Amino acid sequence: MKKTLLIVLLLSFGFSQQITHTTTYDNGNIKSITYHKETRTRIEKVKYREYYENGQKSSEETYKDGKEDGKWTGWHKNGQKKSEGTYKDGIKDGKWIHSTDIGNGKYEVKYTKGNIDLVTFTDNLGQTYSGIPVNEEPKADGQYLYQEHEYNFSKYPEAFATIKNGELDGLHTEWYKKGQKEFEVTYKDGDLISSKCWDEEGKKCQEKLFDELVIEDIIVGEGTMVEKNSIITVNYTGWLGDGTKFDSSLNPGRSPFRFTVGAGQVIQGWDEGIPGMRVGGKRKLIIPPSMGYGNQNMGAIPPNSTLIFEVDLLGIE
């Protein structure tokens, strides 16, 4: 049976007193403590603490004018800090930190007047993922952290994804419930570039790097067609499979690029992917490592990288 203790502590000033209201569990351990400040005109709640049945503190918060105000801290049953942040006039405000209940991941959530501005999740490997928390498949462009039911910051996200122009773009990651990464997939404009997966023990079960050249005409030109040994001038931009841009002739101070097709002056993916273009055309090339730089470390291009290029054909000599 719950017991209720009422302890009145008179403050030495004599103008106010602190009232402490304590409830207990059947085993005698404290369940909650509520601190009130009583003045001549009113009784005001100023602090509240809750405890688990094992005696571990579960939460502590302060009040002002009857509303949560100031620091709020919560703990898991094992004593590990669960959440910490601040309230202002009864609503969450500023930065909150939430630890997952399994202790190997955390969220940093930024609030403005109770509204979430940004959520950044850090997994057990220290990798960070910033996005909007959702429990439905997103339609609008943006970065998202997904859970099937109402989003719970004490749980791992089920997935992280980026939507661009209505399609998956960049990194897509999913996790098991215990925090082990399940798979990691890279997209570019909806095209699957590479994928990795792991079992629940963390053993890699698959790694696939696509070994075929993918050619996609974004704009079909109407001018002269490129053939082997054609001398051409192009503008281009190149990305890694994860969406990181590593080079572009459109960067400030750069000029269009001139080379002979099929002469070995460029990587194999270009020599085989450019022929057939017409002047005025724009083509996307997804180039596997075997047709790019292979296992070479090219600085901004790590070994065994899938490369994505968009090439504008400006002219043929």
Summary of the structure (lengths in Angstrom):
residues: 317
radius of gyration: 29.6
end to end distance: 93.2
largest distance: 98.2
contacts: 922
relative contact order: 0.08
helix: 3%
strand: 54%
